Amino acid sequence: MINIVLLEPEIPFNTGAIGRTCVATGCRLHLIEPMGFSIDEKQVKRAGLDYWPRLDVTKYDCYEDFLKKNPDIKMYYATTKGKNIYADVEFPDGAYVMFGKESAGIPESILAHHKEECIRIPMMGQERSLNLSNSVAVIAYEALRQQGFVGMNTEGHLTKFEDYIE
């Protein structure tokens, strides 16, 4: 299992979409306050559709509260400032991946203490960043791929194409 950590998310639709991704992938979601919305807002639930009640989610009062309740974890920090490409690191089972708020990312005061654990998604030119929910999906699926998609349905209904050829 992978743990997705959102540090001070600001946009309810992104958090709802990330929650839906977490349900579909078996990831646990951790939300660190302050957030730019209430988790009960209609927009969050609309983006997560009917998935939200099945979401494994934990809220924390602040970053320090998160650290106190999750000691000795393996954490990666998704940032455009990271030197490591996300696909080049090994994600152990139970790894945590933190994503910062949409407007500013993870504060450099946190990143500076974890340079080796900072990971990035390559992009063209000087583009600023991907949408937060897209970034979570990209990295979560790479981590799950590395772990063999354990417990996930890996076959579609068209497993035998011969059955459909006349």
Biotite code that builds the C-alpha atoms (Angstrom):
import biotite.structure as struc

atoms = struc.array([
    struc.Atom([0.000, 0.000, 0.000], chain_id="A", res_id=1, res_name="MET", atom_name="CA", element="C"),
    struc.Atom([1.052, 3.566, -0.679], chain_id="A", res_id=2, res_name="ILE", atom_name="CA", element="C"),
    struc.Atom([0.231, 6.552, 1.532], chain_id="A", res_id=3, res_name="ASN", atom_name="CA", element="C"),
    struc.Atom([-0.600, 9.815, -0.225], chain_id="A", res_id=4, res_name="ILE", atom_name="CA", element="C"),
    struc.Atom([-0.011, 12.923, 1.893], chain_id="A", res_id=5, res_name="VAL", atom_name="CA", element="C"),
    struc.Atom([-1.465, 16.309, 0.931], chain_id="A", res_id=6, res_name="LEU", atom_name="CA", element="C"),
    struc.Atom([0.132, 19.206, 2.781], chain_id="A", res_id=7, res_name="LEU", atom_name="CA", element="C"),
    struc.Atom([-2.351, 22.079, 3.067], chain_id="A", res_id=8, res_name="GLU", atom_name="CA", element="C"),
    struc.Atom([-4.380, 21.404, -0.099], chain_id="A", res_id=9, res_name="PRO", atom_name="CA", element="C"),
    struc.Atom([-6.283, 24.415, -1.404], chain_id="A", res_id=10, res_name="GLU", atom_name="CA", element="C"),
    struc.Atom([-8.620, 23.201, -4.152], chain_id="A", res_id=11, res_name="ILE", atom_name="CA", element="C"),
    struc.Atom([-11.498, 20.922, -3.189], chain_id="A", res_id=12, res_name="PRO", atom_name="CA", element="C"),
    struc.Atom([-11.875, 19.400, -6.657], chain_id="A", res_id=13, res_name="PHE", atom_name="CA", element="C"),
    struc.Atom([-8.249, 18.227, -6.647], chain_id="A", res_id=14, res_name="ASN", atom_name="CA", element="C"),
    struc.Atom([-8.628, 16.617, -3.234], chain_id="A", res_id=15, res_name="THR", atom_name="CA", element="C"),
    struc.Atom([-11.849, 14.926, -4.335], chain_id="A", res_id=16, res_name="GLY", atom_name="CA", element="C"),
    struc.Atom([-10.189, 13.556, -7.464], chain_id="A", res_id=17, res_name="ALA", atom_name="CA", element="C"),
    struc.Atom([-7.189, 12.379, -5.418], chain_id="A", res_id=18, res_name="ILE", atom_name="CA", element="C"),
    struc.Atom([-9.560, 10.685, -2.974], chain_id="A", res_id=19, res_name="GLY", atom_name="CA", element="C"),
    struc.Atom([-11.175, 8.836, -5.873], chain_id="A", res_id=20, res_name="ARG", atom_name="CA", element="C"),
    struc.Atom([-7.734, 7.751, -7.128], chain_id="A", res_id=21, res_name="THR", atom_name="CA", element="C"),
    struc.Atom([-6.859, 6.527, -3.629], chain_id="A", res_id=22, res_name="CYS", atom_name="CA", element="C"),
    struc.Atom([-10.013, 4.410, -3.422], chain_id="A", res_id=23, res_name="VAL", atom_name="CA", element="C"),
    struc.Atom([-9.392, 2.916, -6.886], chain_id="A", res_id=24, res_name="ALA", atom_name="CA", element="C"),
    struc.Atom([-5.777, 2.080, -6.038], chain_id="A", res_id=25, res_name="THR", atom_name="CA", element="C"),
    struc.Atom([-6.047, 1.088, -2.377], chain_id="A", res_id=26, res_name="GLY", atom_name="CA", element="C"),
    struc.Atom([-3.907, 4.019, -1.270], chain_id="A", res_id=27, res_name="CYS", atom_name="CA", element="C"),
    struc.Atom([-4.432, 5.723, 2.080], chain_id="A", res_id=28, res_name="ARG", atom_name="CA", element="C"),
    struc.Atom([-4.939, 9.518, 2.023], chain_id="A", res_id=29, res_name="LEU", atom_name="CA", element="C"),
    struc.Atom([-3.498, 11.838, 4.687], chain_id="A", res_id=30, res_name="HIS", atom_name="CA", element="C"),
    struc.Atom([-4.693, 15.470, 4.773], chain_id="A", res_id=31, res_name="LEU", atom_name="CA", element="C"),
    struc.Atom([-2.680, 18.068, 6.685], chain_id="A", res_id=32, res_name="ILE", atom_name="CA", element="C"),
    struc.Atom([-4.357, 21.300, 7.808], chain_id="A", res_id=33, res_name="GLU", atom_name="CA", element="C"),
    struc.Atom([-4.815, 24.102, 7.196], chain_id="A", res_id=34, res_name="PRO", atom_name="CA", element="C"),
    struc.Atom([-6.805, 23.313, 4.076], chain_id="A", res_id=35, res_name="MET", atom_name="CA", element="C"),
    struc.Atom([-8.440, 25.846, 1.795], chain_id="A", res_id=36, res_name="GLY", atom_name="CA", element="C"),
    struc.Atom([-11.845, 24.173, 2.204], chain_id="A", res_id=37, res_name="PHE", atom_name="CA", element="C"),
    struc.Atom([-13.862, 21.909, 4.451], chain_id="A", res_id=38, res_name="SER", atom_name="CA", element="C"),
    struc.Atom([-13.615, 18.193, 3.779], chain_id="A", res_id=39, res_name="ILE", atom_name="CA", element="C"),
    struc.Atom([-17.421, 18.108, 3.965], chain_id="A", res_id=40, res_name="ASP", atom_name="CA", element="C"),
    struc.Atom([-17.829, 20.523, 1.060], chain_id="A", res_id=41, res_name="GLU", atom_name="CA", element="C"),
    struc.Atom([-20.038, 19.455, -1.787], chain_id="A", res_id=42, res_name="LYS", atom_name="CA", element="C"),
    struc.Atom([-17.224, 20.123, -4.306], chain_id="A", res_id=43, res_name="GLN", atom_name="CA", element="C"),
    struc.Atom([-14.898, 17.579, -2.666], chain_id="A", res_id=44, res_name="VAL", atom_name="CA", element="C"),
    struc.Atom([-17.561, 14.910, -2.623], chain_id="A", res_id=45, res_name="LYS", atom_name="CA", element="C"),
    struc.Atom([-18.697, 15.748, -6.172], chain_id="A", res_id=46, res_name="ARG", atom_name="CA", element="C"),
    struc.Atom([-15.160, 15.219, -7.486], chain_id="A", res_id=47, res_name="ALA", atom_name="CA", element="C"),
    struc.Atom([-14.875, 11.977, -5.531], chain_id="A", res_id=48, res_name="GLY", atom_name="CA", element="C"),
    struc.Atom([-18.393, 10.949, -6.540], chain_id="A", res_id=49, res_name="LEU", atom_name="CA", element="C"),
    struc.Atom([-19.652, 7.907, -4.677], chain_id="A", res_id=50, res_name="ASP", atom_name="CA", element="C"),
    struc.Atom([-16.087, 6.842, -3.845], chain_id="A", res_id=51, res_name="TYR", atom_name="CA", element="C"),
    struc.Atom([-15.661, 9.224, -0.903], chain_id="A", res_id=52, res_name="TRP", atom_name="CA", element="C"),
    struc.Atom([-17.427, 7.040, 1.736], chain_id="A", res_id=53, res_name="PRO", atom_name="CA", element="C"),
    struc.Atom([-14.958, 4.201, 0.955], chain_id="A", res_id=54, res_name="ARG", atom_name="CA", element="C"),
    struc.Atom([-11.881, 6.423, 1.268], chain_id="A", res_id=55, res_name="LEU", atom_name="CA", element="C"),
    struc.Atom([-9.304, 5.592, 3.945], chain_id="A", res_id=56, res_name="ASP", atom_name="CA", element="C"),
    struc.Atom([-8.512, 9.156, 5.030], chain_id="A", res_id=57, res_name="VAL", atom_name="CA", element="C"),
    struc.Atom([-6.876, 10.706, 8.094], chain_id="A", res_id=58, res_name="THR", atom_name="CA", element="C"),
    struc.Atom([-6.726, 14.428, 8.904], chain_id="A", res_id=59, res_name="LYS", atom_name="CA", element="C"),
    struc.Atom([-3.992, 16.149, 10.912], chain_id="A", res_id=60, res_name="TYR", atom_name="CA", element="C"),
    struc.Atom([-3.997, 19.562, 12.600], chain_id="A", res_id=61, res_name="ASP", atom_name="CA", element="C"),
    struc.Atom([-0.608, 20.535, 11.159], chain_id="A", res_id=62, res_name="CYS", atom_name="CA", element="C"),
    struc.Atom([2.652, 19.134, 9.753], chain_id="A", res_id=63, res_name="TYR", atom_name="CA", element="C"),
    struc.Atom([4.058, 18.571, 13.255], chain_id="A", res_id=64, res_name="GLU", atom_name="CA", element="C"),
    struc.Atom([0.928, 16.602, 14.212], chain_id="A", res_id=65, res_name="ASP", atom_name="CA", element="C"),
    struc.Atom([1.412, 14.410, 11.114], chain_id="A", res_id=66, res_name="PHE", atom_name="CA", element="C"),
    struc.Atom([5.066, 13.733, 12.030], chain_id="A", res_id=67, res_name="LEU", atom_name="CA", element="C"),
    struc.Atom([4.178, 12.949, 15.632], chain_id="A", res_id=68, res_name="LYS", atom_name="CA", element="C"),
    struc.Atom([1.509, 10.429, 14.615], chain_id="A", res_id=69, res_name="LYS", atom_name="CA", element="C"),
    struc.Atom([3.649, 8.845, 11.866], chain_id="A", res_id=70, res_name="ASN", atom_name="CA", element="C"),
    struc.Atom([7.163, 8.407, 13.274], chain_id="A", res_id=71, res_name="PRO", atom_name="CA", element="C"),
    struc.Atom([9.897, 6.504, 11.428], chain_id="A", res_id=72, res_name="ASP", atom_name="CA", element="C"),
    struc.Atom([8.167, 6.387, 8.042], chain_id="A", res_id=73, res_name="ILE", atom_name="CA", element="C"),
    struc.Atom([9.747, 6.266, 4.594], chain_id="A", res_id=74, res_name="LYS", atom_name="CA", element="C"),
    struc.Atom([8.653, 9.521, 2.970], chain_id="A", res_id=75, res_name="MET", atom_name="CA", element="C"),
    struc.Atom([9.215, 10.923, -0.491], chain_id="A", res_id=76, res_name="TYR", atom_name="CA", element="C"),
    struc.Atom([8.540, 14.565, -1.312], chain_id="A", res_id=77, res_name="TYR", atom_name="CA", element="C"),
    struc.Atom([7.065, 15.314, -4.751], chain_id="A", res_id=78, res_name="ALA", atom_name="CA", element="C"),
    struc.Atom([8.448, 18.631, -5.927], chain_id="A", res_id=79, res_name="THR", atom_name="CA", element="C"),
    struc.Atom([9.601, 20.362, -9.076], chain_id="A", res_id=80, res_name="THR", atom_name="CA", element="C"),
    struc.Atom([12.775, 21.148, -7.107], chain_id="A", res_id=81, res_name="LYS", atom_name="CA", element="C"),
    struc.Atom([13.736, 17.491, -6.636], chain_id="A", res_id=82, res_name="GLY", atom_name="CA", element="C"),
    struc.Atom([16.780, 15.986, -8.327], chain_id="A", res_id=83, res_name="LYS", atom_name="CA", element="C"),
    struc.Atom([15.499, 12.401, -8.449], chain_id="A", res_id=84, res_name="ASN", atom_name="CA", element="C"),
    struc.Atom([13.036, 11.281, -11.109], chain_id="A", res_id=85, res_name="ILE", atom_name="CA", element="C"),
    struc.Atom([10.083, 9.493, -9.515], chain_id="A", res_id=86, res_name="TYR", atom_name="CA", element="C"),
    struc.Atom([10.537, 6.371, -11.679], chain_id="A", res_id=87, res_name="ALA", atom_name="CA", element="C"),
    struc.Atom([14.164, 5.997, -10.562], chain_id="A", res_id=88, res_name="ASP", atom_name="CA", element="C"),
    struc.Atom([13.414, 5.492, -6.868], chain_id="A", res_id=89, res_name="VAL", atom_name="CA", element="C"),
    struc.Atom([12.171, 2.316, -5.208], chain_id="A", res_id=90, res_name="GLU", atom_name="CA", element="C"),
    struc.Atom([8.896, 2.715, -3.346], chain_id="A", res_id=91, res_name="PHE", atom_name="CA", element="C"),
    struc.Atom([8.684, 0.163, -0.520], chain_id="A", res_id=92, res_name="PRO", atom_name="CA", element="C"),
    struc.Atom([5.334, -1.121, 0.636], chain_id="A", res_id=93, res_name="ASP", atom_name="CA", element="C"),
    struc.Atom([3.871, 1.421, 3.035], chain_id="A", res_id=94, res_name="GLY", atom_name="CA", element="C"),
    struc.Atom([5.853, 4.347, 1.580], chain_id="A", res_id=95, res_name="ALA", atom_name="CA", element="C"),
    struc.Atom([4.504, 7.860, 2.014], chain_id="A", res_id=96, res_name="TYR", atom_name="CA", element="C"),
    struc.Atom([4.553, 10.429, -0.782], chain_id="A", res_id=97, res_name="VAL", atom_name="CA", element="C"),
    struc.Atom([3.916, 14.044, 0.165], chain_id="A", res_id=98, res_name="MET", atom_name="CA", element="C"),
    struc.Atom([2.508, 16.644, -2.231], chain_id="A", res_id=99, res_name="PHE", atom_name="CA", element="C"),
    struc.Atom([2.344, 20.345, -1.382], chain_id="A", res_id=100, res_name="GLY", atom_name="CA", element="C"),
    struc.Atom([-0.418, 22.845, -1.813], chain_id="A", res_id=101, res_name="LYS", atom_name="CA", element="C"),
    struc.Atom([-1.334, 23.900, -5.322], chain_id="A", res_id=102, res_name="GLU", atom_name="CA", element="C"),
    struc.Atom([-0.086, 27.481, -5.106], chain_id="A", res_id=103, res_name="SER", atom_name="CA", element="C"),
    struc.Atom([3.327, 26.893, -3.534], chain_id="A", res_id=104, res_name="ALA", atom_name="CA", element="C"),
    struc.Atom([4.195, 23.202, -3.236], chain_id="A", res_id=105, res_name="GLY", atom_name="CA", element="C"),
    struc.Atom([6.059, 21.857, -0.217], chain_id="A", res_id=106, res_name="ILE", atom_name="CA", element="C"),
    struc.Atom([7.917, 24.593, 1.703], chain_id="A", res_id=107, res_name="PRO", atom_name="CA", element="C"),
    struc.Atom([11.666, 24.688, 1.083], chain_id="A", res_id=108, res_name="GLU", atom_name="CA", element="C"),
    struc.Atom([12.178, 24.579, 4.857], chain_id="A", res_id=109, res_name="SER", atom_name="CA", element="C"),
    struc.Atom([10.898, 20.981, 4.710], chain_id="A", res_id=110, res_name="ILE", atom_name="CA", element="C"),
    struc.Atom([12.578, 20.036, 1.426], chain_id="A", res_id=111, res_name="LEU", atom_name="CA", element="C"),
    struc.Atom([16.008, 21.226, 2.584], chain_id="A", res_id=112, res_name="ALA", atom_name="CA", element="C"),
    struc.Atom([16.055, 18.514, 5.261], chain_id="A", res_id=113, res_name="HIS", atom_name="CA", element="C"),
    struc.Atom([15.090, 15.757, 2.808], chain_id="A", res_id=114, res_name="HIS", atom_name="CA", element="C"),
    struc.Atom([17.035, 16.432, -0.411], chain_id="A", res_id=115, res_name="LYS", atom_name="CA", element="C"),
    struc.Atom([17.650, 12.750, -1.194], chain_id="A", res_id=116, res_name="GLU", atom_name="CA", element="C"),
    struc.Atom([13.954, 11.926, -0.845], chain_id="A", res_id=117, res_name="GLU", atom_name="CA", element="C"),
    struc.Atom([12.770, 14.714, -3.165], chain_id="A", res_id=118, res_name="CYS", atom_name="CA", element="C"),
    struc.Atom([11.321, 13.336, -6.397], chain_id="A", res_id=119, res_name="ILE", atom_name="CA", element="C"),
    struc.Atom([10.132, 15.031, -9.554], chain_id="A", res_id=120, res_name="ARG", atom_name="CA", element="C"),
    struc.Atom([8.059, 14.305, -12.638], chain_id="A", res_id=121, res_name="ILE", atom_name="CA", element="C"),
    struc.Atom([9.948, 15.340, -15.804], chain_id="A", res_id=122, res_name="PRO", atom_name="CA", element="C"),
    struc.Atom([8.250, 18.015, -17.913], chain_id="A", res_id=123, res_name="MET", atom_name="CA", element="C"),
    struc.Atom([8.982, 19.962, -21.058], chain_id="A", res_id=124, res_name="MET", atom_name="CA", element="C"),
    struc.Atom([10.856, 23.262, -20.948], chain_id="A", res_id=125, res_name="GLY", atom_name="CA", element="C"),
    struc.Atom([10.105, 25.644, -18.155], chain_id="A", res_id=126, res_name="GLN", atom_name="CA", element="C"),
    struc.Atom([6.591, 24.448, -17.400], chain_id="A", res_id=127, res_name="GLU", atom_name="CA", element="C"),
    struc.Atom([5.735, 25.122, -13.785], chain_id="A", res_id=128, res_name="ARG", atom_name="CA", element="C"),
    struc.Atom([3.972, 21.900, -12.773], chain_id="A", res_id=129, res_name="SER", atom_name="CA", element="C"),
    struc.Atom([1.256, 19.386, -13.500], chain_id="A", res_id=130, res_name="LEU", atom_name="CA", element="C"),
    struc.Atom([-2.154, 19.506, -11.880], chain_id="A", res_id=131, res_name="ASN", atom_name="CA", element="C"),
    struc.Atom([-1.933, 18.108, -8.344], chain_id="A", res_id=132, res_name="LEU", atom_name="CA", element="C"),
    struc.Atom([-4.365, 15.251, -8.935], chain_id="A", res_id=133, res_name="SER", atom_name="CA", element="C"),
    struc.Atom([-2.494, 14.225, -12.097], chain_id="A", res_id=134, res_name="ASN", atom_name="CA", element="C"),
    struc.Atom([0.821, 14.258, -10.234], chain_id="A", res_id=135, res_name="SER", atom_name="CA", element="C"),
    struc.Atom([-0.585, 12.032, -7.504], chain_id="A", res_id=136, res_name="VAL", atom_name="CA", element="C"),
    struc.Atom([-1.892, 9.551, -10.088], chain_id="A", res_id=137, res_name="ALA", atom_name="CA", element="C"),
    struc.Atom([1.418, 9.411, -11.998], chain_id="A", res_id=138, res_name="VAL", atom_name="CA", element="C"),
    struc.Atom([3.515, 8.714, -8.904], chain_id="A", res_id=139, res_name="ILE", atom_name="CA", element="C"),
    struc.Atom([0.998, 6.432, -7.180], chain_id="A", res_id=140, res_name="ALA", atom_name="CA", element="C"),
    struc.Atom([0.731, 4.185, -10.223], chain_id="A", res_id=141, res_name="TYR", atom_name="CA", element="C"),
    struc.Atom([4.502, 3.958, -10.561], chain_id="A", res_id=142, res_name="GLU", atom_name="CA", element="C"),
    struc.Atom([4.793, 2.907, -6.926], chain_id="A", res_id=143, res_name="ALA", atom_name="CA", element="C"),
    struc.Atom([2.007, 0.353, -7.366], chain_id="A", res_id=144, res_name="LEU", atom_name="CA", element="C"),
    struc.Atom([3.592, -0.946, -10.596], chain_id="A", res_id=145, res_name="ARG", atom_name="CA", element="C"),
    struc.Atom([6.828, -1.530, -8.719], chain_id="A", res_id=146, res_name="GLN", atom_name="CA", element="C"),
    struc.Atom([4.897, -3.537, -6.144], chain_id="A", res_id=147, res_name="GLN", atom_name="CA", element="C"),
    struc.Atom([3.194, -5.671, -8.810], chain_id="A", res_id=148, res_name="GLY", atom_name="CA", element="C"),
    struc.Atom([-0.280, -4.087, -8.505], chain_id="A", res_id=149, res_name="PHE", atom_name="CA", element="C"),
    struc.Atom([-0.964, -6.362, -5.528], chain_id="A", res_id=150, res_name="VAL", atom_name="CA", element="C"),
    struc.Atom([-4.680, -6.872, -4.961], chain_id="A", res_id=151, res_name="GLY", atom_name="CA", element="C"),
    struc.Atom([-5.656, -4.872, -8.041], chain_id="A", res_id=152, res_name="MET", atom_name="CA", element="C"),
    struc.Atom([-7.686, -6.105, -10.992], chain_id="A", res_id=153, res_name="ASN", atom_name="CA", element="C"),
    struc.Atom([-5.161, -6.264, -13.836], chain_id="A", res_id=154, res_name="THR", atom_name="CA", element="C"),
    struc.Atom([-7.342, -7.914, -16.484], chain_id="A", res_id=155, res_name="GLU", atom_name="CA", element="C"),
    struc.Atom([-10.032, -6.278, -18.565], chain_id="A", res_id=156, res_name="GLY", atom_name="CA", element="C"),
    struc.Atom([-13.035, -8.025, -20.045], chain_id="A", res_id=157, res_name="HIS", atom_name="CA", element="C"),
    struc.Atom([-11.332, -8.337, -23.446], chain_id="A", res_id=158, res_name="LEU", atom_name="CA", element="C"),
    struc.Atom([-8.696, -10.790, -22.281], chain_id="A", res_id=159, res_name="THR", atom_name="CA", element="C"),
    struc.Atom([-9.260, -13.076, -25.255], chain_id="A", res_id=160, res_name="LYS", atom_name="CA", element="C"),
    struc.Atom([-9.544, -11.009, -28.411], chain_id="A", res_id=161, res_name="PHE", atom_name="CA", element="C"),
    struc.Atom([-10.036, -14.200, -30.455], chain_id="A", res_id=162, res_name="GLU", atom_name="CA", element="C"),
    struc.Atom([-13.510, -14.508, -28.941], chain_id="A", res_id=163, res_name="ASP", atom_name="CA", element="C"),
    struc.Atom([-14.493, -11.259, -30.668], chain_id="A", res_id=164, res_name="TYR", atom_name="CA", element="C"),
    struc.Atom([-13.092, -11.930, -34.118], chain_id="A", res_id=165, res_name="ILE", atom_name="CA", element="C"),
    struc.Atom([-15.481, -13.496, -36.592], chain_id="A", res_id=166, res_name="GLU", atom_name="CA", element="C"),
])
